[in-house]
Amino acid sequence: MKHFLLILLFSSCFLAVRSQELMKGSDLPKAVFYKTDGKTFTTEQISKGKKSLIMFFDATCGHCQKVAAELSKRSKELGHIDLYLVTHDEQTSINYFMNKYGKPLLAMKNVTVLQDKDHVFLPLFHPKQYPALYLYGQDKKLIFWSSNDKDLPKFLALIKN
């Protein structure tokens, strides 16, 4: 009987954690972030009709730096999507990160850097670690997400399609 209860407890915990993950086809969560000029930006402002890639990063994270540098190198491939870079970092850290690893991205009109001052990203998007990438389709439905920087080639392939 003890084993049954223990298995039941572990199964419940696993299902509770699993149910918090975003699933393919789920809607883009509603959230409010802040642009670098301090103005609010909501996920409702993300337009339909274009794929959107959201990257949740920390300026001191080596994996985040690597992904931002790779996105910068391939910026020409990203011209037809909207790219949102979201962080909890302070503005000075954001500026350093973007100037060092994402400078080509700063010049692009389809790239928006957002600050998560209210710390809503974690409970709404459920990232496992930094960086977390989320690709949404033209209908604002989740296509693919990952907290593994090694999955960047998968994102780039899905962006092309």
Secondary structure, DSSP 8 states (H G I E B T S, - for coil): -HHHHHHHHHHHHHHHHHHHS--TT-B----EEEETTS-EEEGGGS-TTS-EEEEEE-TT-HHHHHHHHHHHHTGGGGTTSEEEEEESS-HHHHHHHHHHH-HHHHT-TTEEEEE-TT--HHHHH--SSSSEEEEE-TTSBEEEEES-GGGHHHHHHHHH-
